[in-house]
Amino acid sequence: MELNRRDFLKLSGTGLSAAVAFAFLPDGTVMAAPREFPLKTKVKETTTICCYCGVGCGAIVAAYGDGIIKIEGDPDHPINEGALCSKGLAMSQIHQVNGKPNQYRLTKPLYRAPNATEWEEKSWGWMIETIARRVKATRDKYWTGRASRTDAIASLGGGELDNEECYLLSKMNRALGVVYLEHCARI
Ligand code: SF4
């Protein structure tokens, strides 16, 4: 593009200067070059998988500072090819509501003892060990040796589990002798 200074000043008034930066060369030629917009350089895009259901749609999250400014379907993802359902589009609400951190989001395990009315905060280690101990005790107490099973434990999977997780969960439960296997998407 060849411009003299007068042309340049005229054009800068029409908004062209918002899209490009200009460099004046020693011979009077003006070069136009793409300009980096500050917003573009500060927004970080990350790909992720929707956490809501086992379909596992791919999404692109655009973050600015600590906040999410947009979540859209990932057009390169083989499952959804850029589409997201209404739940996937609302994924940012897990992190924030009206631009503020979501105060209702649980970030630590909560435990409510039998007959208690209050929830207590526990560590993941405590939770996993307690569940393992109770599964073992219940299985031992209610084991039906003749049928090699226990009717005292049921397992309920969630819609967010994917194929491989469901496979592992079923295997583990069958190995434990659990026969009541269900999934929230089927109930
Ligand atoms: S909830 Fe919707 S967007 Fe998320 S994985 Fe399932 S179908 Fe895809």
Residues whose N, C-alpha, C, O or C-beta is under 5 A from the ligand:
A	BS01	SF4	C50 Y52 C53 V55 G56 C57 L84 C85 K87 G88
